Structures are given as structure tokens and as C-alpha cells.
Amino acid sequence: MPISANSKEVSQRLADAMRILLSRTDRIGDLVLSTPAIATVRKSFPDAHITMVASAYNAIVMERNDDVNEVVILPREAKPSVFGQRFLGYDVAIALAPRREDLELIGATRAPIRVGYTYTRRYLARLTLPLFANRRMISEADPDLCERQPLCHVRHESDQLLDLVALAGAGMRVERLRIDVRDDDRQGFERLPADPIVFHLGQRWLEVGSTLESTRRLLIELRSLGHPLLMTYAPDCQEAADELCGSVDLCLGGLPFHRWAAVFERAACIVTVDTGATHVASAMRRPTVVAFEHRYFRLNSQEWAPYRVPNTLVRKPESESDEALAQFRSEIIDAVTNLLHGKNTR
């Protein structure tokens, strides 16, 4: 692994306050998964000034997180290769996402240590990675290879990121997701039913391997398990939520991010499809059932599974036949039942 950093200069600055740049400008759930790596950087370099570059979309994850000193928004119209020049003079720059935008940004800092990664079969990205990063990691995650290899092993994304920041010398690992929920986020929710099952409605409940009607039947079956049933949903699911709200005890839509996390915090169990809700549930330390897409299940169910919480992973069916959908619902009900009784069936 070629390293062109000026190690002597960096070592001298360790005694002072280093300047470290972290960049992750993609999705909310992926930034939640990055919080252990961010905490590891802080714990490893407690006196460093740490700047987090995020997008206007995902910055909400970091707005209360004191593992960083500041959060800087990458404007949508900005060129990362130009924006990154704002951070000339930083000692370390780490791209926490394997995206061209984040890699270009850290490359433009010209930091002595620049860390980034890409995937095994992104051949062009592997060729260009040395242009941006002088300490590099190649992730084993590949959907096609995992489909062909039944014993495919892929590290969880959070563990991959912990290994990534270790390349910059951050070796004091923190293995817990972080979302900062406060009492004002919880205000009013103390009147909600205790220990509910929380069902998060995402678009994938309405797509291949699941249908609106099958989801309605699932909610009815979940409601019969003896716990109150709450449903949360994002604005893009409003129409489906209007159809399904009659099948649950309470609908909570369009909640601000930390209020949404506060609802999850109260749950006895959370049921979701593969979306950012999975990682919010893990950050709130709640047992979780996740329905993953049938295609690329072997990869996705390892790399983006609930992190260090009791969980069960269910594979959506290939077809939407009555038999396949009934079996899918049955697997979810069994999984929730086991988790409610303290059985981790993963």
C-alpha cells in the first residue's frame, strides 16, 4: 500500500492540535453507519480539530454530535475538487464514502495523509483511487460475486469504516452507532402506548416482492401479537400511508429526524425494509426485523444489517403470488414474535 505522507511532519503535529477532515455526502443511513468511525477518530485524536463535510440532506445526523468540532455543508452546485481546496493545510483527510465526490474532495486537500476506499470490482475507481488517496482500502463487497458464492463473507459497513480510519492511525475503536436524542425530542411521546411494535413504511414495501395489500395484511397480523402497533413513514409514502393507517393503532408521518428516532427508542421491536430506518433503529438499540430485497440478499444482508442489536433478516420473495406473499408475512411474524420473547434468530 503506497504511502506518500510526510510522516515526520505529521508526527510532530500529533503533539499539537491536528486538523482532520472527514467527508460523507451521501445518504442519512450511511452517515449513521459512519458514526462509530467518527467516534473512533475523536477518541484516537482527542485534541484534534475535526471537520465533517456533509450534504444538506444528511447533515442532520451530525448537527448535535460533539465528536466533530464543525460540520460544513458541501453545496449541491459545488465541485468537490474545488471545494476541497478550502481545507489546504489539514493533516488528515478521510473519505468515509467510496464515491467520486468524497474522494475528489479529500484529494484536493493535499493533506499528508489521505484515506479512501472503493470496491473489489470497480476497476476504473481502483485505477483512479491513487489520484486522491495515499492510504487505500479495497472492500470485498460485490453483489454479483456474493450471488455466486453461497459462503460469501462481507464485513458490515460500520466495521469496514473502522478498518478504514485505522489506516489514518485511529485505532481506539468505538463500536456503537450514535444519534443524539434529547428530552425535547421525546416530549409528548410519553403518552404513546408503552412497548409498541413500530412499523416503518418505506417504498420497498410497495415494490417487487411486496404489495400494498400484502402490507395491509401484515399490519393486521402484527397488531394481533398483543403489542400496540405504530407506523412511521416519510412524505414520499403519504398516499400509501393514507391507505394503511386504519390497520394500525397510530400513524406518525413526516416527523423531524430526532423526533422519529425518539419514537424508535420506545419500541419493543421495529419492522422495516432495507432503508435508513434500519440504522436509526440500531442507533436506538432496538430489536429489529428487516426485509431485504431478494436480489443481492447475500451482500446486502451482511453489509447493511442492523448493527450490534438483536435482529432477524427476512428475504423478500421473487414473486408476488399469494403463496409467496403469505410465506413472507409468516416469516416476519415469526421473527417479531421471537424478538419480543428475547430470541435473536439471526
Steps between C-alpha positions, in 0.01 A plus 500: 500500500690810381523779756635838390422687824767702675497285812747717692290814454182318605672352806609845613147631469364215711628688804290799396143520378481311173250602237297210366245510221228236465269490199172315446246668275259222404207354696379546855518129586857474373608795712338334805710192420808724493454626856713224662788590266453870578499426874811287454682791336401727790606248766829434323578870453322673790669839446451511123281753323264278300296639213216296350392573143143386443218577259201718574299175501698289747653767728211457747675185628798705619343825616520401871800269484792637699743247355560771238580867553309624199275380221548658158238456227614414149272712278318306232650716225858487634776303330656277769844539342472876550314495833765273652764769450340689789670245725858542384727460800299220662707208627258215423207468260276192492227422248244294693310418180640322191359771274684713249371820665645417842826368356552809285433719801759335724749487215473876451607562861852373424512379859809290582268209585202448269292187551235353272353177372310339217358156411667189362356512150478874447804475277504858373457632854791281614719646226416859593497457880876577531432844351307592815612275785845385607367252753243275342265213577321268259165372626407139432134597449379400154138405428568269205781310671285446809215366290737238355668415831259362763768537770573860404621699802473880504584720796227731623540850358565642848781248555647580159507868594670422831769317303519797263568763767760268654706570188527858624614383844158501669527173688290560814184340364152608602237249387170674556279705273410846624192720467459771762138494620408758765211537741333759277496241219320261732249760616145377452603146417473395864126486432548244224417137579784321677721246321343527154596318187609777263453433130687735266334540162751542219451478125647148486192365680312596183745366242624164363434219749246696702175685431274753667235235570752253641641776721149570627461133594840505669394795715184320606706196600754715687218669688382161625828434687381682812709817469380840380592553134640838389589591142751764397548614142674760286314755283562296184280224647208726592257347250573143614487610864151641446396153383665318791446721805171327580691176562719638781441665836681822414660657190790743537610650172748765397673516838821704537802270508566500875129475585484194273796348684324572832200293384733212411659529843167398660449191283494141619585403142538685167399358163635660184624439150864564408522876546647759736242396761707185557795705620295747703351197679850366572613837633202489738608145603166343411433143375432518129354291220615602151354385170777507238453483125517153349771606255844539658371380837832334592690826468244749630400294803862497617624848411186690609350279770397644838821573688564334837135466600272192508361456151353270241544541125228389258534463123221641285358243258582495129132504405182659629290186493256459789703206629833686488359810668332293772829325574679836511250636754525184707879530520469859621241411764717213627803730511316769698357243738845357572657840554219604734581190703870580507607259230754627248429280198767639270 
